Structure formats: structure tokens, C-alpha cells
Amino acid sequence: MKGKTFIISLLIIAISWGGNLWFYQSKQLEEPIFLEHFYDGAGMFELYYLTNRDDPSHIVRVEFSDGTTLHAEADQYAFRNENPAYGPDVRSKSTHYLLKATRFDEQRMRELRVDHEGKATIHFNGGDTIVADIGKVTSSEIQDRNSIFRSQGRSSSSNGRSFQSYTVMEDLKIESISSPFPEVAEDVRMKLYAPSIDSTGTPDGGGPRTYSEELDQDWSEVAGALLENIDFPIEMKRGDRIRLTMQEEPDTIRSYSYEMTLKVTLENGKSFTQPFLVSNDPQFTPEQMELLIERRERE
């Protein structure tokens, strides 16, 4: 009887072990999955991708659709950890996957005049090559910051909320606000505050507010009006504050870094543009990783 019980126990262990092994294998990616990127030369360009947790490889170069080739920054891998899950390129991790990001030199991108859309050829250090759609990557010149807009603060939170605020130093009109990637609007809600806009609240509520209050209040209470509902032009007086607040949707699985462009006219008729940076640093939860895989499987 004892021998029979022992054999049954071994069978249960074997079945359990086999089931766990099957489940582990079923979760493995055949090749890395790349995020859709929207980049126009603003800030550092990082190429994000999801890979298996035990994958030790890293990107060495990318061939864009316009024929240009860009090499990854070598110093990112100068001090690698033997465990892939703790490498310098890891942004977030789950039981089965790693979200990695590879940096590239933005100045070199401008020199090459990178203008990419769609599929790129990505080369890894082990010799593997992948062709994947990485989105839109361009290398436009950095827009000049104008002294008429004086920065009053910029901050962000892990909940996907960020803002940037300026004081205008002259009377002016904001004629329009445009984006090089309007398709990102479905992932990022935006509110603009200026005293002449019919909006909710005022920045800082008329006085100082703590960091958590600024970034964690309900979206309906955030100062400003939805960007798509604003009638231009916006008139502003010297000393007025203008503030752009952004809220990333929780199921956003894209990477973006670009500049909104404000077209401005002064009282003397002189016109110029003022950039507002819009960017994120993807930090995926296990649920978002699974969502990315699910979306790619449907494509």
C-alpha cells in the first residue's frame, strides 16, 4: 500500500512539473515585440521592446526605412549584469517578460536626418536580426525656447500625469497649437489653462499646492479646458500663466517624445513658435505586457 501511495505521489509530482513546464513554454515569445514609437527629435530617443525574462541579448544597431543606420550607445552596456533581468536596459519586468529600452544618440540622428516610418531592421549582439514595425521616428531640429515664455515648473507622476507651466512676459495671442502626431491624442488627454479660457479651476488654486495635490487630483478638477474644445486665438496679458496638463490612458502601450507647437503673435505683429514637450517613459505592469502581446497577436 505504501509503495502504491509512493508511486501515485511521484505521478502527481511529474504531472505538476510537466504542467508548469508547459505553461512556462507557452508564455515564451518567439521573438521580441517592439512598441510603436512617435519621436520627432525632442529629447533622447530610446527604442522599447518586450522580450523573454531570460533573454541576455541587446540591440547594437537599427536600419531605418530611409536607408540610414544608427548604432546604439555603447556605454549603456559597459557594466552588464549576468542576470538579464537586472541589466541597464531593463525598464520593467514580470514573471515571464522584460521591457527593455536601447538608447541612441539624438545628435547623430539629426546629422543623418533620420526620417522613418514603419518597419525597421534591428540587429542584436548575438547576430540575430528582426524586422519590426517601430512606428514613426524623425529627427527635426530642436525648436528654440523663447524668453517670452518663462518656465514656472514641470513635473510628472507614475500615474501618467504630467504638467508644464509658464508665465508670459509680454501681451500676446496664441493662434494655434499643433502636434506632429495627432494619432497620439487617443492615448493622452490634455488640458490647457490660461486666464482667458473658460475652464475649471486655476493652477495652484490661487496659492501653493503640494506635489501630490498637483499630480493626483481627479482629472475633472484639473485646471484648464480640454485642448480639443478650445477656440483660438487665446489672448494673454503679461504675467499670465499658461499650463499644459497631460494624462496618459492606463492602457497606453506606445512610446512617444515630441513637441507640440504653439504659434504666437505679439502686439507688434511679430510671430514665433513655442514648443511644449510631450513624452513618456513606459513602465509596464504585467497586465500591460500581456495586453501588448494580445494586441500584436491580433494584428
N, C-alpha and C positions, 0 to 999 in steps of 0.2 A: 504493500500500500504506500509505504514511504517512497519507494522507488518510482511508483506511478505519479505521485504528487510532485516529485522532483522533476520528472520529465515534463509534466504539464507546466511547471514553473518556467523551465527552460524555453518551452514553446511560446509562452506568453512574453518572455523577455525578447525572444527572437522576433516575434511578430511586432512588438513595440519598437524595437530597434529598426526593423525594416520599414515600419511606417514612418518613423522620424526621418530616416534617410530618404525615403521617397518624397516626403514633404519638403525637406531641405533642397533636394534636387529640383523639385517642381518650382521653387521660388527663385532659382538662379536665372540670371539674364544671359541670353546668348551673346549679346554684345552691349556695350554701354548705350544709354539713351541720353540724347542731348536735349537741353532745353531750347525753346525758341527765344532768341535774343533780339533786342531792339537797342542798338547802340549807334550814336552819331558823333562820336569823338569827344563826348563830355566825360571826364574822369577816366579812371583806369578801366581797360577792357579785360574782363575775365570770362572765360568760356566754361560754362557749367554743364555737368553731366552726371548721370546716375549710373553706378556700377556695382558689381558684387562686393560684399564686405571684405572678401579675401583677395581682391584684385590688387596686386602691387604695382601695376603699370602706371605710367603717366604720359601726358601729351608732350611731344617735342616740337611739333610744328603743324601748321594748318595751311592748306592750299585753298584760297578763296575762289569764288566763281569768276572773278575778274582776272584771274591768272596770277595774282600776287601770292607770295608765300611769306608767312610770318612765323618766326621761331619763338618758342616760349621763353620767358625769363629764366635763365639758368639758376639764379640764386635762390629761387623758390625751392629747389630740390638739393641744395647744398648740404643740408643736415636732415636726412631722411630717417624715419623710424622704421625698424624692421617690421613692425606690425602696421599693415596698410591703414587700419582704422585710426591711426594716430599720426598720419602723415601731414605735412604742412599744407597740403592742398585740400584737406577734408573740411567741409563746411558743416555737415550734419551727418548723423548715422542712425541706422536702425539695426535690428537683429540680422537682417539679410543684406542691407544695402548701405552704400556710402554716396553722399552728394559731394562731388569734388569740383574745384574751380582752378583753372590754369590761367595765370596772368600773362599779358602781352604788353609790350612797350607802346604806349599810345603815341609817342613822338615818331617812332618808326612807322606806325600805321599811317600817320599824316604824310610822312615822306613818301610812302608807297602809294598814297591816295587810294586806300582800300575802299572799294565800292561793291559790296557783296549782297546777294540775296539768294536764299535757298540752300542748295546742297554744297557742302564743303568736304574736302578730303582731309581727314585727321590722321596724323601719324603718331604712333606710340613708341616708347623707348625699346620695347621688345621686338619691334619690327612689324607689328600688326597695323593695318590700315582700315579705317572705317569711312564710308561716305554717308553723311547725315545732313539733314536739313537743320541749320542752326539759326535761321531767321534772317534779319537784316542788320548788316554791320557796315557802317560808313565811317569816314574819317574827316569830317568837315573841320574847318579851322575853329579854334576856340573863340567864342564871342567875347568882345571887350566888355568889362564891367564899367558902368558909368558912375561917376562920383555923385550924380544927382540922386541915385538910389543908395542910401546909407544903410548897411546891414544892421538890424537890431536883434537878430537871433535866428538860430536854426537848430532843430533837434529832431530826434526820431525815437521810436519805441519798438519793442519786439512785437507789439500787436499790429504792426503795419501802418501805424500813424506817424506822420512827419509834418513839419511845417517850416516855413522860412518867412521872415518878416523884415520889411524895410521901411524907412522913413524917407519921404521925398523932400528934396532940398530946394525945389522950385515949383511954382504953379505949372501944371501940365495936364495933358489929356492922354489917356491910354486908348489908342484907336482900336486895337485888337490884340488877341492872344491866340497864337497858333502852335501846333505841335507837328513835328516831322513824322510822328507815328500815331495818327488818330485811332488806330485799332487798339492801342493800349488802354484807351478810355474805358473799355469794358472791364478792365481789371483794377482800375484806380479811380476812385471818386475824388473830386476836387472841389474845394470851396475857396472863393476869393473874397477877401474883406477889404473894403475901402469905405470911408465915411459916407460917400455919396451913393453907395449901393444900398438898396432896400434889402436888409439881411437880418439874420438872427444875431443878437449879442454884439459885443465889441471885444477885440483882443484884450486879454488880461482883465476883463470885467471892470475896467476903469482903475485897476491897481495891480500890484504884483500878484502872481499866482504861482503855486508850487509846480515843480516839474510834473508830478503825477496828475495834477488837475489839468494841466495843459494838454497832456497826451492821452489821458484815459477817460475823459468825459464822453458822454454819449454823442454820437455823430450829429444828432438833431440839435444839440446845444452848441456845437462848434460855431464860432463866429464866421459869418460870411454867407454868400449865396452860391448855389451850385453854378459851376462855371458855364454850363450849357444854357442856363437861364438868364445870363447877364446881357443887358442891352448896352452895346458900345456906341459912342465913346464914354469913358469914365473920366469925370473931371476931378482933379485933386489939387489941393492947396498946399503950399509949403508947410511942412511939419506934419502932414497927414501920414498915417501908417497904411501900408498895403501888406496883406498877408495871404499867402497861398498855403492851404492845409490839404494834405493828401491822405487818403485812407485806402490801403490795399485790401482787395477782397480776400477772404480766407482761403479760397481755392485757386489762387493765382499760382501758376507753376511756370512762369516766364521769368526771364532776366531782362532788365531794362536800365539804361542810363543815357539820358538825352536831355536837351534843353528846350523848354517852352520859350517862345519868343514874344515879348511884349513890344508892340510898335507904339512909340511915344512921340508926341508933338509938344514942344514948348510954346510959351506965349509969343516968342519972337518968330515962330514959324519953323524953327529948326527941328528936324526929326532924327531919331536914333532908335536903336533896339536895345532892350534889356533882357538878358537871359534869366530864366528860373530853372534850376536843376531839378529833374525828376529821376530818381534812381531807387533801386532796391538792392539788397544783399540777401538772396534766397537762403533761408534756413529752414529746411523742410522737416515736418513731422513725419513719423512713419506712415500716417494716413495720407499725407500729400505725396509721398513716394509711391504708394500704391495707386493713387489717383493718376499720377503721371504715367505709370505703366499701363493702366487701364485705357487711358486716352490714346497712347501710342498703339495699343493692340487694335483699337477701333479704326485707326487711320489706314 
